[in-house]
Amino acid sequence: MIRLEQLSKSYNEGQAFAVRSVSLEILAGELLVLVGESGCGKTTTLKMINRLVEPSSGRIVVNGKDVSTTDAVELRRGIGYVFQGIGLFPHMTVLENVGIVPKLLQWEPSLIEERADELLEMMGLSPDDYRHRMPTELSGGQQQRVGVARALAGRPNIVLMDEPFGALDPVTRDALQSEFKALQKSLGLTVVMVTHDMTEALLMSDRIAVMHAGQLLQLGTPQQLLAHPDHPHVAALLETPRRHAARLEDLLRTTRP
């Protein structure tokens, strides 16, 4: 579905690279997570897929087509995007936010409203109650649900997600992670998600791409990374969820009769 070929990005004419020679394939219908510390190049890599950032070198192929040969605006309209920090337009209602891409695609107003209502129902938000609300009238979890609905409104088969759940409280975050994973599987979406949280990556992904200093260190399923980390940095990232799991197991053991 998506192929990155020797992808690099430098912001100062080759003196320093945010991303260096990254190659990987994202399979149709999978949820691939780009994970790593701040500044490792994961968000830059994500943004190059839909040309929010232009690569310095290398090639990106989406659905068999080199994205550099596609109009950037047209490309973005065909790929859903969930922003870091939600990113709803504060002066627009929920309906208007969800309907942005269908409106740009020149859908009939009645079809836009029908699609928005369908997605709000899918997100657990009653259209009658939420359609005409402003973003400031919503909780963080409700805003994030609207953000996901907006990303899906144009019926894309690819969705890019930049730290989509990072600003939410733990209970809401856990619920939305589970809901989105189920939705992704039911719709057959190909998803590339960025996070710095290795636990989130392990729980949500089909495969994980670990990045460090602009380079891809390891690519594999959660089970493969846990069993065989190929780099000391990968092992270090996995240490936190391992330690948390061990502590929880100790706590559970002490509460058992």
Phi, psi and omega in degrees: 000315178226134178228126175255127183238108177048050186279130179223151175218123174237137180263359180220055172055049171082004181282325178214140185248128171285326176223136183227114170052051179270126176232128174195162177241135174255123186279153178299130176082006180257159173252108179255131181252129170267119186232148178164172182288168177303136179086007183278350179105002185292317180289322176299318177299314179302313184290338177287336181298319179253017173066025166293332170235132180271131179293152174281327177201168182095185186218146175237128179242125178237124182053038176081003183239132175296120186293339179292343178265001181252142175303129187299319180294316178298320178300313183294327179292340180263002181234123177290148181220123176254119189277153169293134181074021173075298173074030174289149177282117189293337182270002181248147174290171175303314179301315181292321177297312181296326186272008185301306184293313176304324177295317177295330177277003174066039172289155173295143180306322180294325179288325177296314180294322178296317180293319179298316179297319179300316183287323177297318175300318180298327181273002180078024179243116181298121180304320180298327182273331190245344188306318187254013176282157173266156181306326181292345179269005183248151171287170178300318179295321178293320177299318180295322177298319177295321178299320177292318178301318179299319181295332183265354191299323182276013181057050177285157172258358176234135177229131175255136184227122182252103181046055191292336186244007188294331185268004186264156175292158187303320182292313179295320180299313180298317181296315182291325176301312181295317181296317182291320179300318178295319179295318179300317180291318183292327181268351181068033183284144168266120187235133169244121185237137177259135172207157171257001185262106183295327178298315177300318179299316181296321185281331187259334193275156162273320173219157181237134172249112181270126180244150177205128178053040176083359183243153175274116182272318184202145178229128179180176176288162175306319180297318180295317180293319179295322183281323187218072173295126187270357186215144179304326180291322176297316178298322180293319178296326181281346184293323181297307177298327176296316182294318178297317179298320180294320179294317178297320179297320177296318179295317179296323182296324181285342180264351180285141180292000000 
